[in-house]
Amino acid sequence: MTDTVLDRFLRYVVIDTQSDPKSSAQPTTEKQKNLGRLLVQELLAIGLSDAHLDEHGYVYATIPSNVDKPVPVICFCSHMDTAPDFTGTNVKPQILHNYRGGDIQLSGDPQQIIRVANNPVLLDQIGNDIITTDGTTLLGADDKAGLAEIMSMAQILVDNPDIRHGTIKLLFTPDEEVGRGADKVDLVKLGAQFAYTVDGETAGHIEDETFSADGVDITIQGVAIHPGFAKDKMENAIKIAGAIIDRLPKDVAPEATAGRDGFIHPTGVTGSMEKASLSFIVRDFNDDGLATKEATIETIVKDVMADYPGSSYTLKITQQYRNMKVVLDRHPEIVENALEAVRRAGMEPVRGSIRGGTDGSRLSFMGLPCPNIFAGGHAFHSPLEWVSRQDMEKAVNTLVELAKIWEERA
């Protein structure tokens, strides 16, 4: 078993772990357990004797404390699944050694180009080794970079008993990409007081704020009739769904927003003349903004349905997660320690918010306060995804320093 974070990363990304939002199983795809079993095997080989994969697809392990004094038990968490947005089957990672700048054309599909104009952080990567896909799949740095970094940290701590640290728990989750990564976490078994997801982007960034998030599902019941006899009778559910989508505000969409602006995002449309279903995700950094956007959707639906008196609809709002800053502000030492760890790893820390996030937010509100640490990946959920070896190494160093800081400050 090789030990470098890059070697681990390359092993993990070729294992297909795509989750499935349409599945009601836990995990949503059995193939996620294939990576879970490999991680357990590696953890046992490192010497973490309690490492195991449970029936729900979660991996748990413990790095025992090597000091006598009481130190808060912290957890490092990453997710094993990759996004349903783009295929993760037959991943062929490519390594561009000693990147010299410029756009990167991907070998498997020359139409796929990682452009500096869209990835200005590439300007900070000159001389580094860049890992990409071949352009036909996503890479899976979200979040297999985080997995590789936590595993490498574990190896370092076990191999270097002179590094003083308290008890550290490891948690690898399935189904984060479909919003279910925390559904079956056993917090009693985990036994941690605080946690960090290792699932962010740019090196040096620590995020203690996320979107608040809801799902909105609309079902439309139209009026079906033979098209040859449909005049003044048919009310086509597909057309009703299209009218609703067409009226969505163009400036409240993911492609039109940045920073702290929320959005309304249609994620699925299925249907027939008789019945159609629409799915949306709604995001905002505060609950009032979330409620306003949901009211906008319902107003649009009612306005459209007024033109179809024979049809009906149902609208269901499902809470997904809430802004973790509400919880984290009660425990400032969690983020302060992470910022100091970034400094000790040789970077200037950047504290901010993330336009996403599920596991960290869910765990925070379940009683395990959990900010997010960078993993180094970029352009997630697409064939243009990339990460640098050097940024993954910086993440490993940050995690090691963070373990030391909790012991020092106990």
C-alpha positions as CSV (number, residue, x, y, z in Angstrom):
1,M,0.0,0.0,0.0
2,T,1.5,3.3,-1.1
3,D,1.4,6.2,1.3
4,T,1.2,9.5,-0.6
5,V,-2.0,11.5,-0.8
6,L,-1.8,11.4,-4.6
7,D,-1.4,7.6,-4.7
8,R,-4.5,7.2,-2.5
9,F,-6.5,9.7,-4.6
10,L,-5.7,7.9,-7.8
11,R,-6.9,4.6,-6.2
12,Y,-10.1,6.0,-5.0
13,V,-11.3,8.0,-8.1
14,V,-11.4,4.9,-10.4
15,I,-14.0,3.3,-8.1
16,D,-17.5,4.3,-9.3
17,T,-19.4,5.6,-6.3
18,Q,-22.1,7.8,-7.9
19,S,-25.2,8.2,-5.7
20,D,-28.8,8.1,-7.0
21,P,-31.4,10.6,-5.9
22,K,-34.2,8.4,-7.2
23,S,-33.3,5.5,-5.0
24,S,-34.9,5.1,-1.6
25,A,-32.2,2.6,-0.4
26,Q,-29.5,3.5,2.1
27,P,-27.0,3.9,0.6
28,T,-28.7,4.8,-2.6
29,T,-26.2,2.7,-4.6
30,E,-24.5,-0.4,-3.4
31,K,-21.3,0.4,-5.3
32,Q,-20.5,3.1,-2.8
33,K,-19.7,0.3,-0.4
34,N,-16.9,-0.9,-2.7
35,L,-14.9,2.2,-1.8
36,G,-16.0,1.9,1.8
37,R,-14.6,-1.7,2.0
38,L,-11.3,-0.5,0.5
39,L,-11.0,2.3,3.0
40,V,-11.7,0.0,5.9
41,Q,-9.0,-2.4,4.6
42,E,-6.5,0.5,4.4
43,L,-7.4,1.8,7.9
44,L,-6.9,-1.6,9.4
45,A,-3.6,-1.9,7.7
46,I,-2.6,1.5,9.2
47,G,-3.4,0.1,12.6
48,L,-6.9,1.5,13.4
49,S,-8.3,-1.7,14.7
50,D,-12.0,-0.5,15.1
51,A,-12.4,0.5,11.5
52,H,-15.6,-0.9,10.0
53,L,-18.3,-0.4,7.4
54,D,-21.8,-0.5,8.7
55,E,-24.9,-1.7,6.9
56,H,-25.9,1.8,5.8
57,G,-22.6,2.4,4.0
58,Y,-20.8,4.5,6.7
59,V,-17.1,4.0,7.6
60,Y,-16.1,4.6,11.2
61,A,-12.6,4.5,12.7
62,T,-10.6,5.9,15.7
63,I,-7.1,7.2,16.0
64,P,-6.5,6.8,19.8
65,S,-5.1,9.6,21.9
66,N,-1.4,9.5,22.7
67,V,-1.6,11.9,25.6
68,D,-2.7,11.6,29.2
69,K,-4.6,14.8,29.6
70,P,-8.3,15.2,28.4
71,V,-8.5,16.6,24.9
72,P,-11.8,17.2,23.0
73,V,-12.6,14.4,20.7
74,I,-12.7,15.8,17.1
75,C,-13.9,14.1,13.9
76,F,-12.7,14.5,10.3
77,C,-15.4,13.7,7.8
78,S,-15.6,13.3,4.0
79,H,-18.1,11.7,1.6
80,M,-17.5,8.7,-0.6
81,D,-20.1,9.3,-3.3
82,T,-19.8,11.4,-6.4
83,A,-22.5,13.6,-7.9
84,P,-25.3,12.3,-10.2
85,D,-24.8,15.4,-12.4
86,F,-22.2,13.7,-14.6
87,T,-21.0,10.1,-15.0
88,G,-18.4,8.7,-12.7
89,T,-18.0,5.4,-14.5
90,N,-14.6,4.5,-16.0
91,V,-12.7,7.5,-14.7
92,K,-9.3,7.9,-16.3
93,P,-7.3,10.4,-14.2
94,Q,-4.6,12.4,-16.1
95,I,-1.6,14.0,-14.4
96,L,-0.2,17.2,-15.9
97,H,3.2,17.5,-14.3
98,N,4.8,20.9,-13.7
99,Y,1.9,22.9,-15.1
100,R,3.3,25.8,-17.1
101,G,0.1,27.8,-17.4
102,G,-2.5,28.2,-20.1
103,D,-5.7,26.3,-20.9
104,I,-5.8,22.5,-20.5
105,Q,-7.3,20.5,-23.3
106,L,-8.6,17.1,-22.1
107,S,-7.4,14.1,-24.1
108,G,-10.5,12.0,-24.1
109,D,-12.7,14.8,-25.5
110,P,-10.9,17.7,-27.1
111,Q,-14.0,19.8,-26.8
112,Q,-13.5,19.8,-23.1
113,I,-11.1,22.5,-22.1
114,I,-10.2,23.8,-18.6
115,R,-9.9,27.5,-19.3
116,V,-7.9,29.8,-17.2
117,A,-10.6,32.5,-17.8
118,N,-13.0,30.2,-15.9
119,N,-10.5,29.0,-13.4
120,P,-8.3,31.9,-12.4
121,V,-7.0,30.0,-9.5
122,L,-4.9,28.1,-12.0
123,L,-2.6,31.1,-12.0
124,D,-1.6,30.0,-8.5
125,Q,-0.7,26.5,-9.7
126,I,2.3,27.2,-12.0
127,G,4.9,24.5,-11.4
128,N,2.4,22.2,-9.7
129,D,1.1,18.8,-10.8
130,I,-2.6,19.1,-11.9
131,I,-4.9,16.0,-11.9
132,T,-7.8,16.1,-14.4
133,T,-10.2,13.7,-16.0
134,D,-9.8,12.8,-19.7
135,G,-13.0,14.8,-20.3
136,T,-15.5,11.9,-20.5
137,T,-16.3,11.7,-16.8
138,L,-16.1,13.7,-13.7
139,L,-12.9,13.3,-11.6
140,G,-14.4,12.7,-8.1
141,A,-12.1,15.1,-6.3
142,D,-15.4,16.0,-4.6
143,D,-14.8,14.4,-2.3
144,K,-12.2,11.7,-2.8
145,A,-9.6,14.4,-2.4
146,G,-10.9,14.8,1.1
147,L,-10.8,11.0,1.7
148,A,-7.2,10.8,0.5
149,E,-6.2,13.7,2.7
150,I,-7.8,12.3,5.9
151,M,-6.3,8.9,5.2
152,S,-2.9,10.4,4.7
153,M,-3.2,12.4,7.9
154,A,-4.2,9.1,9.8
155,Q,-1.1,7.4,8.4
156,I,1.2,10.3,9.5
157,L,-0.2,10.4,13.1
158,V,0.1,6.6,13.5
159,D,3.6,6.6,12.1
160,N,4.8,9.5,14.2
161,P,3.9,8.9,17.8
162,D,5.9,12.0,18.8
163,I,3.0,14.1,17.3
164,R,0.8,14.7,20.3
165,H,-2.9,14.5,19.8
166,G,-6.2,13.6,21.4
167,T,-8.7,11.0,20.2
168,I,-9.6,11.6,16.6
169,K,-12.6,10.0,14.9
170,L,-12.9,9.4,11.2
171,L,-16.3,9.3,9.4
172,F,-16.8,8.6,5.7
173,T,-20.3,9.0,4.5
174,P,-22.4,7.9,1.5
175,D,-25.0,9.9,-0.3
176,E,-23.8,13.4,0.5
177,E,-24.4,14.5,-3.0
178,V,-28.1,13.7,-2.8
179,G,-28.6,15.3,0.6
180,R,-28.7,12.1,2.7
181,G,-25.1,11.9,4.0
182,A,-26.1,12.4,7.6
183,D,-29.3,10.4,7.6
184,K,-28.0,7.3,9.3
185,V,-24.9,8.7,11.2
186,D,-24.7,7.1,14.6
187,L,-23.4,10.1,16.7
188,V,-23.3,8.0,19.9
189,K,-21.0,5.5,18.3
190,L,-19.0,8.2,16.7
191,G,-18.4,9.8,20.1
192,A,-17.0,13.2,18.9
193,Q,-17.6,16.6,20.3
194,F,-16.7,18.6,17.2
195,A,-16.1,17.8,13.6
196,Y,-14.7,19.1,10.3
197,T,-15.8,18.2,6.8
198,V,-12.9,18.1,4.4
199,D,-14.9,19.0,1.3
200,G,-14.0,22.6,0.3
201,E,-12.2,24.0,-2.7
202,T,-9.3,26.5,-2.7
203,A,-6.3,25.9,-0.5
204,G,-6.4,27.9,2.7
205,H,-10.2,28.4,2.8
206,I,-12.2,27.6,5.9
207,E,-16.0,27.8,5.6
208,D,-18.3,28.3,8.6
209,E,-21.4,29.3,6.7
210,T,-23.5,27.5,4.2
211,F,-26.7,28.0,2.3
212,S,-30.0,27.2,3.9
213,A,-31.6,24.7,1.6
214,D,-35.0,23.3,0.7
215,G,-36.4,21.1,-2.0
216,V,-39.7,21.9,-3.8
217,D,-41.6,19.2,-5.6
218,I,-44.7,20.1,-7.8
219,T,-47.1,17.6,-9.3
220,I,-49.4,18.7,-12.0
221,Q,-52.6,16.8,-12.9
222,G,-53.6,17.8,-16.4
223,V,-56.6,16.9,-18.6
224,A,-55.8,14.1,-21.1
225,I,-57.9,13.4,-24.1
226,H,-57.3,12.1,-27.7
227,P,-55.5,14.8,-29.6
228,G,-58.0,14.5,-32.5
229,F,-60.8,15.5,-30.2
230,A,-58.9,17.8,-27.9
231,K,-60.2,21.3,-28.8
232,D,-61.2,23.3,-25.7
233,K,-60.8,20.1,-23.6
234,M,-57.1,19.1,-23.4
235,E,-54.9,20.6,-20.7
236,N,-51.4,19.2,-21.4
237,A,-49.5,18.7,-18.1
238,I,-46.2,18.9,-20.0
239,K,-47.1,22.3,-21.4
240,I,-48.1,23.5,-17.9
241,A,-44.8,22.4,-16.5
242,G,-43.0,24.2,-19.3
243,A,-44.9,27.4,-18.6
244,I,-43.9,27.3,-15.0
245,I,-40.3,26.8,-15.8
246,D,-40.4,29.6,-18.4
247,R,-41.7,32.1,-15.8
248,L,-38.9,31.5,-13.3
249,P,-37.0,34.7,-12.6
250,K,-33.9,34.7,-14.8
251,D,-31.8,36.6,-12.3
252,V,-32.5,34.2,-9.4
253,A,-30.7,31.2,-11.0
254,P,-27.4,29.5,-10.2
255,E,-25.9,30.7,-13.5
256,A,-26.9,34.3,-12.6
257,T,-25.8,34.5,-9.0
258,A,-22.7,34.5,-6.9
259,G,-21.5,35.4,-3.4
260,R,-24.4,35.6,-0.9
261,D,-27.2,35.6,-3.6
262,G,-29.5,32.6,-3.4
263,F,-31.3,30.9,-6.2
264,I,-34.2,28.8,-7.5
265,H,-32.9,25.9,-9.6
266,P,-35.0,23.3,-11.5
267,T,-33.4,19.9,-11.1
268,G,-35.9,17.5,-12.8
269,V,-38.9,17.4,-15.1
270,T,-40.8,14.3,-16.0
271,G,-44.3,13.8,-17.3
272,S,-47.0,13.0,-19.8
273,M,-50.0,14.8,-21.2
274,E,-51.9,13.7,-18.1
275,K,-49.4,14.2,-15.3
276,A,-46.1,16.0,-14.9
277,S,-43.6,16.5,-12.0
278,L,-41.1,19.2,-11.4
279,S,-38.3,19.3,-8.8
280,F,-36.5,22.4,-7.6
281,I,-33.8,23.2,-5.1
282,V,-34.0,26.5,-3.4
283,R,-31.0,28.1,-1.7
284,D,-30.4,31.2,0.4
285,F,-28.1,32.2,3.3
286,N,-31.1,33.1,5.5
287,D,-34.5,31.7,6.1
288,D,-36.4,34.8,5.1
289,G,-34.8,34.7,1.7
290,L,-35.6,31.0,1.4
291,A,-39.3,31.7,2.2
292,T,-39.4,34.5,-0.3
293,K,-38.1,32.3,-3.1
294,E,-40.6,29.5,-2.2
295,A,-43.4,32.0,-2.3
296,T,-42.2,33.1,-5.7
297,I,-42.5,29.6,-7.0
298,E,-46.0,29.1,-5.6
299,T,-47.2,32.5,-7.1
300,I,-45.9,31.4,-10.5
301,V,-47.6,28.1,-10.2
302,K,-50.9,29.7,-9.3
303,D,-50.7,32.2,-12.1
304,V,-50.0,29.5,-14.7
305,M,-52.7,27.2,-13.3
306,A,-55.3,30.0,-13.7
307,D,-55.1,29.4,-17.4
308,Y,-55.9,25.7,-17.0
309,P,-59.1,25.5,-14.9
310,G,-59.6,21.8,-15.4
311,S,-56.1,21.0,-14.0
312,S,-54.8,20.8,-10.4
313,Y,-51.4,20.8,-8.6
314,T,-49.8,19.9,-5.4
315,L,-46.7,21.6,-4.0
316,K,-44.5,20.1,-1.3
317,I,-41.5,21.8,0.4
318,T,-38.9,19.6,2.1
319,Q,-36.3,21.1,4.4
320,Q,-32.9,19.9,3.5
321,Y,-30.4,21.7,5.7
322,R,-29.9,25.1,7.4
323,N,-27.0,27.6,7.6
324,M,-24.5,26.0,10.1
325,K,-23.2,29.4,11.2
326,V,-26.0,29.6,13.7
327,V,-24.5,26.7,15.5
328,L,-20.8,27.4,14.9
329,D,-21.0,30.9,16.3
330,R,-21.6,29.3,19.7
331,H,-18.3,27.5,19.5
332,P,-15.8,30.0,18.1
333,E,-12.8,27.8,19.0
334,I,-13.6,25.3,16.3
335,V,-13.1,27.7,13.5
336,E,-10.3,29.6,15.3
337,N,-8.3,26.4,15.6
338,A,-8.8,25.6,11.9
339,L,-7.6,29.1,10.9
340,E,-4.5,28.6,13.0
341,A,-3.8,25.2,11.4
342,V,-3.9,26.8,8.0
343,R,-1.3,29.4,9.1
344,R,0.9,26.7,10.5
345,A,0.7,24.8,7.2
346,G,2.2,27.9,5.5
347,M,-0.9,29.6,4.1
348,E,-2.9,32.8,4.8
349,P,-6.3,31.5,5.9
350,V,-9.5,32.7,4.2
351,R,-12.7,32.5,6.2
352,G,-15.9,32.5,4.3
353,S,-19.2,30.9,3.2
354,I,-19.8,28.1,0.8
355,R,-22.5,28.0,-1.9
356,G,-23.5,24.5,-1.0
357,G,-22.9,22.1,1.9
358,T,-25.0,19.3,3.3
359,D,-23.1,17.0,5.7
360,G,-21.5,19.9,7.7
361,S,-24.8,21.7,8.1
362,R,-26.8,18.6,8.9
363,L,-24.2,17.4,11.4
364,S,-24.1,20.8,13.1
365,F,-27.8,20.9,13.7
366,M,-27.7,17.2,14.9
367,G,-25.4,18.3,17.7
368,L,-22.0,17.9,16.1
369,P,-20.7,21.4,15.2
370,C,-18.9,21.0,11.9
371,P,-17.3,23.7,9.6
372,N,-15.7,22.9,6.3
373,I,-12.0,22.7,5.4
374,F,-10.6,23.0,1.9
375,A,-9.7,19.8,0.0
376,G,-8.3,21.5,-3.1
377,G,-10.6,20.5,-5.8
378,H,-12.2,22.8,-8.4
379,A,-15.0,22.7,-11.0
380,F,-16.9,20.0,-9.1
381,H,-19.7,17.9,-10.8
382,S,-18.3,18.3,-14.3
383,P,-15.7,16.8,-16.7
384,L,-13.6,19.9,-16.1
385,E,-12.9,19.0,-12.5
386,W,-9.3,19.3,-11.3
387,V,-7.1,19.3,-8.3
388,S,-3.4,19.8,-7.7
389,R,-1.1,17.4,-5.8
390,Q,0.4,20.2,-3.9
391,D,-2.9,21.5,-2.6
392,M,-3.9,18.0,-1.4
393,E,-0.6,17.9,0.4
394,K,-1.3,21.3,2.0
395,A,-4.7,19.9,3.2
396,V,-2.9,16.9,4.8
397,N,-0.5,19.3,6.6
398,T,-3.4,21.4,7.8
399,L,-5.2,18.4,9.3
400,V,-2.1,17.3,11.1
401,E,-1.5,20.8,12.5
402,L,-5.2,20.9,13.5
403,A,-4.9,17.7,15.5
404,K,-1.8,19.2,17.3
405,I,-3.5,22.5,18.1
406,W,-6.5,20.8,19.8
407,E,-4.0,18.9,22.0
408,E,-2.0,22.1,22.8
409,R,-5.0,24.2,23.7
410,A,-6.7,21.5,25.8
